[in-house]
Amino acid sequence: MRSHGVMNTLVYHDHTKAIKSGFASSIFTCNQLIHMYSKHGLVEDAQKLFDEIPHPNVFSWNAIIMAYIKAHNLTHARALFDSASHKDLVSYNSMLSAYVGADGHETDALDLFTIMQSARDIIGVDEITLTTMLNLTAKLRARCYGEQIHSYMVKTANNLSKFAVSSLIDMYSKCGSFREAYNVFGGCVGMVDLVSKNAMVAACCREKKMDMAFNVFWKYPELNDIVSWNTLIAGYAQNGFMEKSLALFSEMIENGIGCNEHTLASVLSACSGLKCLKLGTCVHAWVLKNGYKSNQFISSGIVDLYSKCGNIRYAESVYAGIGIKSPFAVASLIAGYSSQGNMAEAQRLFDSLTERNSVVWTALCSGYVKSQQSKAVFELFREFRTTEGLVPDAAIIVSVLGACAIQATLSMGKQIHAYIFRMRVNMDEKLLSALIDMYSKCGHIIYAGKIFQRVTDSDKDAILYNVMIAGYAHHGFDNEAIQLFQEMLRKRIKPDAVTFVALLSACRHRGLVELGEQFFISMQEDYNVVPEIYHYACMVDMYGKANQLEKAVELMRKIPIQIDATIWGAFVNACQVSSNTELVKQAEQILLKVEADNGSRYVQLANAYAAEGNWDEMGRIRKKMRGKEAKKVTGCSWIYVENDTHVFTSGDTSHSKADTIYSTLVCLNGKLQLSFTELKQLYEIQGDVVEDIC
């Protein structure tokens, strides 16, 4: 590939030849030279040449305007456009396309289109104008404008070309009107071409209708090009069908279709999703062999692969070899450090960046949420608002709401909710789910339910239902949880593994054994959901709380997957309820083998023996715990005061105001004791007996 300097030399050489041959004075030649200069980024030279033309024609003006558009200098391009002595439809379309393609110029595009409409009889409006405006309405998600443009296209017979059809499909799809997109595609029977077909496949993938995307893809196999294959492969990867994405990639190679960087980026994403390190390293080797390592998207995908597979050393090595650091590569490495609990290294990498975008801010926020360091999340969010001066995207706010949910900080959660309204942050499904989850986990289930009910039916998906059902289950509203599940089925939203964890939790809290058994059977037979660890743990715990230990034992014998500490812990609790010390002893051997360093398991076993008054066994477990040097995670309390979270543990004196806190606690204890004594005397005077007051 020729260097930039060599290309400039060749351009100047061509200009010199034109001068020597006498063609340089020709306006046609000047226009061609301006176009050539702009193509190679030599805007100043193009401007000098334009200034030397005594009477520039419309082609000259269009060439110099396009030169500044290609240089991303829209301000100068518009100034030339406004001052142009000759303008035609090409001039208007060039400026309009530039505004639509650039972020932050949507209003300029609308204003320019209004001018074009008022001067329609003079300059006209063609298919390029209309498809460009369809791209703008898709970008703005403004379906009403898109429908008006569609209507005008039908009236003027501008709706039948391949570019018009593909633009209409794209507009309706991105505006959330998949049915209209499919109607447009269905209306061009006999005229389906490569562009419109690819647009329809992309629309199906965007709507998560992968079966339909597959059918459209194979209905016209003769039209499939590398873009078609890439679209479907990416669609499978983005919608969680990683195995199908990789299978289609294999089929693509077998059919002799060459792959490119877009293919490899999707394949790497699928490998990351499956944490398939072996296949990922094969793709990495292929990338190195075929010279794709300089591609930022592919390099970022490789960093993401190694980070998600836990191979941070390889991720760091690939990251170090990237020339211009992609924010996605940085975010992947931060996420990799976070997954290993290494927030110090994640923060160090974040701090080393001279420029940060929402991707890296979100990655660090998410890392702190996963490590349950809520205070760090709040501090990071305050730093973002102070340093960036931008409205954060929904992903960052989702992380902050997650921190509020972990810490049950209702006041902070309400402030974030108000901030969302004040800053007009787009309320997508993830943000709605995070809000409902926050209110639910902060004990405000009624308000969580109100938010859920205000969501339109078209915006309610399985994730939103799962969060609300889990919230109702956690708060003991089993009837509401079950009714919501039934509503979910009526609306033909397929339940998943998370749905049934929430339902089984509701049943175990209320002792609804028969209903729980029905859900457990139904999830496999009716919805093809394979039970996982948490489903079995819920069932064992449910049997235990209902004092049906024999059913718990029978289920334990039938569990087809490896039983982990979660299930054994639930089984110990079931044995404790049924006072079966013998089974506790059997469970003890396996439980302490699986989690020998977890102090909470020793405490659980000790409590099970203590409940039976078996103090010798309890002492033995305590002694064993000390011998293993296993430690139980210290319980703590916290309070949110003056925009800061204060954490306390028993006997802790590290707080800066510890003396004041403990003196206040002594005072409160005295007042509580006095109130208790006075209350007891009052009841005795009235002749009432205070029973079980302690």
N, C-alpha and C positions, 0 to 999 in steps of 0.2 A: 504494500500500500504506500502511495507517495506521501511524503511529508507535506505539511501545510506550506512551508517555504518553497518547496519545489513546485507545487500547484500555482502559487502566486507568480513565480517566475514564468511559468508557461502561459498564464493569462496575460501578463505584460508583453510577452513575446508575440502573442497573437495580435495584441493591440498595435504593437510596432509594425507588424507585417501589414496590418490594415492601413496604417498611415503611409507606408512606403508605396503601397499599391494604389493609393489615391481613393480608397473606399471610405476612409475615416470621416470624410465630410458628408457622406450619405446619411440621412436621418435613419434609414433602415439599419445601416451598419451600427450607428450610435446606439440605437435601441437594443440591438443584439449584444453589443459590448456592455451596456449597462446591466442587462440581464446576466451576462457572464460574470461580471464583477460581483453582483449581489449573490450569485450562486455560490461563490467562493468566499463570501463574507467580507469583501472589500467595499464596504459601504461608502467610505469617504471618497474613494476613487470613482465610484459610480456617481456620486453627487457632483464631483468636479466635472465629469464628462457631461452630465445632464445640464450643468450651468453653462457649458460652452455651446449648447444647441440653441441657435437663434430663435427658432420657432418650433418648440416641442409640440408634437401632436399627441393624441389621446394615448397612443401606444407608449410614447416616451413617459408620460405621466404615470401610466399604469406600471411601467417597469421600475421607476424610482420609488413609487409608493410600495411596491412589492419588496423592493430591496430593504426598506426599513422594517417592513412586516417580518421578513425573514430574520432580521437582526433583533427582533423582539422589542423594537423601539416604536411602540404604537402611538406615543404622543407626537413624535415627529412625522410618522406616517399620516396621522389625522390632520396635522397642520398642512402637509403637502396636499392631502385630499381636498381640504377646504379651499386652498388657494389655487387649485388646478383650473386652468382656463378651459380644459376639455375633460369631460367625464362621461363615461358610458356605463352600461350595466356591469361590465367587468370591474370597473373601478369600485362601484358600490358593493358588489359581491365579495371582492377581495377584502375590503375593509370590514364588512359584516362577518366574514369567516374568521378574520383575525380576532375580532372582539369575542366571538362565540368560543373560539379555541383557547382564549386566555382567561385565567381566573381573575375575578374582580371587575370584569368589563361587561357584565350582563346588562346593566342599565344602559351603557353606551350602545350595545347591540340593539336593544329595544327602541331606543331613540332614533337610531339610524334607520331601522326598519320602518318606523313611523314616517320618517322623511321620504323613504322610497315609496310608501303607500300613497302619500300625498302627490308625489310626482310620477305616479305609475303610468300616466298617459304619455309621458315624455321618455322616461328611461326604461319602463317596463319591469316586469317581475317574471323570472323564469324558474325552471325546476331547481337550479342551484340555489337560488334565493330561498325557495320554500323548504328544501331539504336542510339547508343551513339553519333555518328557524326551527325546524323540527328537532335538530340537534340541541338547540338552545332550550326548547321546552322540555326535552328529556333531561337536560342538565339541571333545570330548575324544578323538575317534577311538576310542571304546570300543565296538567292534563286538559284543562278548559281551553288554553291557548292552542294546544296541539289539535284538539278537535276542530277548532275554527280553521286552522291551517289546512287540515285534512279536507274539510268541507270545500274550501276554496280550491284545493288541488283537484277535487272531483269535478267541480264546475268548469275548471279550465283544462281538464284532461291532462293534468300533470301528475297523475297518481299511478300510472301504469308501468313506468320504467323500473328497472331493477334497483336503481338507487333510491327512487321514491318509495318503493315497497319496503326495502330494507330499513329506510329511515323511519317509516311509519311503524313497522314492527318494533324497532328499537325504542321509539318514543313511547308507544303504548305499554311496552314491557317495563320500562324504567319508571313510568308513571303509575305502576301497579294495576294496569288494565290488561291482564294477560288474555282474557277472552277476546277483546277487540284486536289484540295483536294476532291471535290465531285466526280471527275472521278475515283480517287483511291478507294473511298468508293463504287461507283457504279460497279467497276470492280471485287468486291469480293462478288457478288451475290451468295447466297447459302452457303457462308462461313462467313457471318456476325456474329460476336460474341459480347460479352458484352464490351470488351475493345475498339474495333473499332467503335462500335455504340456510346459509350460515347464520343469518340474523335470527331465523326462527329457532335454530338449535341453541343459539346463545340465550334467547328469551326463555326457552324451556329450562335450561340450566339455571338461569337466574331465578326462576320460579320453583326450582327444586323438583320439577317434573321430569325426572331422568328417564323414565320409561318412554315418555312421549318424545324426548330428545333423541333417544336411541332409535325410535321408529322413523322419525323424520330423517335422521342421518342415513339409515339404510334403505329408505324408500327411493332415494335417488342416488344410488351408489356411484353412478357415472359422473356425478357432480362433485364428489368428495375430493377436496384438495388438502394440502397440509394444514390450512386454516381450519377446515372442517374437523379433521382429526384432533388438532390441538384444542379446539373449542370443547369437544366432548370429553377429552382426557382431563382438561382443566375443570370441567363441570363436575365430573365424578369426584375429583380430588377435593374441590371446594365444598361439596355437599356431603363429604364423609364416606364416600364409596371408594376407599383407597385401593382395595383389591381389584375392583372393576377398572379403575384408572390404569393400574399397572398391566392388567390383562389386555386392555385395549391398546396400550403402548406396544406390547409384545406382538399383537396382531398387526399393528401399523408397520413394525419392522419387517414382519414376515411377508407383508404385501408389497415390500419394496418402496414404501413411502419414506422419503428422507426426513429426518427430524431436524429441528432447529433449536435456538435458545429457548423459545417459548415452550416447546415440548419438554425439554430437559428441566425447566423450572417447575412445571407441573408434576413431572415424575419425581423430582426431588421432594416436592411438597407431599406427595403420596408416601414416599419412603419415610419422611419425617413423621407423618401421621401414624404410620404403622410401627414406628421406631425400628424399621428394618435396616439395621446397620450394614448387613452383608450386601444387600442389593444396592444400598446407597453408596458404598465404597466402590462398587463396580461402575456405577454412573460417574462417580468422581474420577475414576481411572479413565473412562471414556472421554470425559471433559478435558482432562490433561492431554490425552493422546490426540484429540482433534482441535486443540487450540482454542477452547472456549473459556479458559480460566480468566481471561481479562474481562469477560462480561460480568457486570455488577450484579445482575439479577441471579445469575447462576452461582456466582461466588457467595452471595448472600444465602442462597438456598442450601449450599454445602455447609456453611457455618450453622444454619438453622438445623440441618440434619444431625450434625455431630453434637450440637448443644442438646437437642431433644433426646438423643440416644445416650447422653451422659458422658460422651467422650470430649471433655472440655479441652484437653491437650491438643487434639486434632483441630477442634474449632478455633482455638487460639492461633494455631499454625496457619490455617487458611486465612483467618482474619488479618494476620500480620502481612500476608502476601498481597492483600488487596490495595491497589494504589490509592484510589479515591474511596474513602470509607463510606459505604452506603448506610443510611440510617436503619435500614432493615437488618443489615448484618450486625450493627451495633446492638439493636434491639434483641436479636436472636442470642447474642453472646450474653447480654444482661440477663435474659430469661434463663439461659443455661446456668449461669452463676446462681441465680435465684432458686432454681430447681434443686440445687445442692445445698441450699441454705447459706451460701457464701455472699451475703448482702454487702459485706465490706468491699469485696472485689467488684461487685455490680455497681456500687456507689462510686468506687474509684474510676471505673471505666466511664461512667456517666459524667463525673466531674472533669474528666480529661477532654471532653468534647468542647470545641469552640462554638459550634452551632448545634442546636437541638431542635427537633421537631416533635410533634405530638406522638409519633411512634415510639421514640426512646423514652419520653416522659411516661407514657402508658406502660411500657415494659418495666420500668423501675417501680412504678406504683403497684403494678400487679405482683411484682416480686415481694414487695413488703407486705401486701395483703396475704399472699400464700404463706409467708413466714409469720403471719399474725402480728406484725409490728405496726399496729394501727397508728400509734403516735407519729411514726416516721411518715406514714401516708399523709396525715393531716399537715405536717410540716412541709412535705414536698408539694402539696396542693397550694399551700400559701405561697411558697417560693415560685411556683408556676405563674400564679396570678400577678405576683409582683414583678417578675423578670420578663415574662413573655408579653404581658399586656394584651393577650388574645382570649377569646372565648374558647375554652377547652372543648374538644370533641367528646362525644358521649362515652368513649372507652375510658377516658381518664376519670370522669364522674362516676362511672360504674365501679371503678376501683375504690374511690373515696366512699361511696355508699356501702361497698363490701366491708371496708374498715369500720364504718359506723355499725354495721350489723354484728361484726365480731365483738366489738366492745360495748354493744347495746347503748350507744351514745345517741339517744333520741333527739336531744337538742341540736346536736351537730347535723344529724340527718335531716331535721326540719329546715335548718339553714341551707343545706345543699338543695333541698327540694325547692325552697324559695328562690335560690340562685338560678336553678334551671328555668323557672318561669321568667325571672327578671331578665336573663340573658337570652331567652328564647332558644334554648338548646333543643335541637330536634329530638323528640321523644320516640325513639325506635323501640323495638321489642326488648332488646337487652337492657335498655335504661329503665323501661317500665318494670321488667322483672326484678331489677336491682332495687328499685323503689319499694315494690311490694315486699320483697324479701327483707329489706331494712326495717320497714314498719312492723313486719311480723316478728322478726327476731328481737326488736326493741320492745315487744310486748303490746304493740298497738295494732292488734289483728283486725279490729273493726275498721280502722282507717285503711288498712291494707286491702280489705274487702271492698271498700268504697272506690279505691283507685281501680281495682280490677273490674268492677262493674261499669266504670266509665269508659273502659276500653271498648272500641267497636268490635263486633264479632269478626270482621275481616282481619283485624290485627291480632286476634287471640290465637296463639299457636300452642304447641305442646309444652314448650318451656314455661310459658306464662301460666298455663293450667297447673303444671307440676309445682311451681313455686307457691301458688295459692293453696293447692291441696295439701302440700307439706306444712304450710303455715297453719291451716285449720287443724291438721292432725297434731301438730306440736302443742296447740293450745286446747286440745280436748274437744274441738268441735267436729266430732266424728260424722254427725249427720250432714253437716255442711260439706265436709270433704267428699263424702260418698255422692251427695247430690251433684257436686261439681264434676265428679268423674262421669256420672250419668249424662250430664249436659255435654261433656267433652265427646262422649260416644255419639250422642244425637247429632252433633255437628261434624261427625265423621273425622275427628282428629284422632289419629292413632296413638294410643298410650305406649309408653316405652318403659324401660327398666326403672327409671327414676319415678315414674308415676306409681308403680306398684310398691316401691319402697315406702312412698308416702302413705299409700292406702294400708299397707301392712302395719305401718307405725301407728296409724289411727286405730286399727283393730287391737293391737297389743296394749295400747294405753287404756282402752275401755273394756278389755277382756272379751272382745267379740270373736271368739275362737272359730265358730262355724263360718262366719262371714270371711274371716281371714283365710280359712282353708279354701273357700270358694274362689277368692281372688288369686291365691297361690296356684290353684289348678287352672284357672281361666287364663292366667298370663302365659302359660305354656301352650294350652290346647287351642285357645281362641285367638291369641295375638302373637304367637310364636316368639315370645320373649323368654330367653333362657335365664333361669334363676342364677344369681350371682351371690357373692359372699354375704352382702347385706340383706338379701331376701331370706336366706337361710337363717341368719342371725336374728332377724325379726320374728321368724316362725318359732325358733327355739325359745326366744325371750317371751313370746306370746303364750306358749304352752307353759312356761315356767310360772308366769304371773297368774295364770289360771289354775295353777296347782295340778297340771296334767303332765307330770314328769315322764310317764310311760310313753306319751306321744313324742316328747322331745327326744327320748332315747331312740325310739324307732326311726325318727327323722334323721338323727345323727348317723345311724347305720346305713341310710340310703343316699346320703349326700354324695354325688358323683365327682365333686371337685375336691381339691386338697383343702382340708379344714384348717383355717388359720386361727390366730389368737382371738379375733373378734367373735367367732362362733363359740370357741371354747370358753371365752369369758361369759357369754350369754348362758352357756350350759351350766357353769358354776353358779350363776345367779339362780337358775332354775332349780338346781340341787339344793341351794340354801333355802328357797321358799318351801320345798318339800321335805326339808330336814333329812336329807340323804347324805350323811357324812361319807359313806363308803364310795359313792360315785364322785364326791368332791375329791377324794384321795386319788381316784383313777384319772380324773381330769387334771389334777395338779401336776402329775408327772409329765403330761404332754404340754400343758400350758407354760410351765416354767422352762421347758426345753425350747419352746418356740420363742418365748420372750423372757429370757433369763435376766436381761438387764432392765426390764421395766418394773420399777418399784410399785406401780399401781396394781400390778397383778398379784404381788405378794400381799399387799393390803387387802385386796379383794378376797383372797384365799383365807387370810387371817380372820377377816370379818365373818366369812362363812363358817369357820370353826367356832368362833366366839358366839355366834347366834345359837349354836347347839350347846353352849357351855363347855365346850371341849378346849379348856385352857392350855392343856399340854400341847395339843396340836397347834394352837395359835402361837404359843411361845416358840415352838419348833420353826414355824414359818418366819416369825420375826427374826430369829437367830440366823436362819438361812439367808434372809434378806441382807442382814448386816455382813455375813460372810461373803456374799456375792458383791457387796458394795453397790447394790442397786439402789437407785434413788427415785423417789416419787416426785413428780413435778409439783412444785409448791403452788398451792392455791393462792389466788390473790383477789383483791377487790380494787375498784378504781372509781373515780369520780371526775366528771368533766366540769372544771371551774375556770372562768376567765380565759376561755380559748385555749385551755391546756388540759391534758389528761394526767391525773395524779394516780399512780399505782401504789398499792399497799400490800404488804404481806405481814404475817404474824411476827411480832417482835422486831420489825424493821425500823431502824433509826436513821436511814440514809437520807430521808427527805429533809430539805433545807429548813422546814418549819416543824420538825419532829416534836420539839418540846411543846410548842403551842398545840399541836394536834393531840398529843397524849394528855395534856392538862384538860383540854376540851372534852376528851373521851371520858376522863375521870368524872368531870362535872356532869356529863350526860348520864353516866352510869348511876350517879347519886340521885339524879332527878327521876330516872326510870324506876329505881328501887323505891323511892318515896311514893311515886304514883301507884306502884303495885301495892304497897302497904295500905295506902289510903283507900284504894279500890277494894281491897279485901275487908277492911274495917266497915266500909260502907255496905257491902253485901251482908256482913255478919249482923249489922244493925237492922237491916231489912229482913233478917231471918233466912236469908238465902245461903246455901252452901256452895262454896266455890270448889268445884271438882276438876281435877286434871288441868288446873290453871297453868301448871308448868309444862 
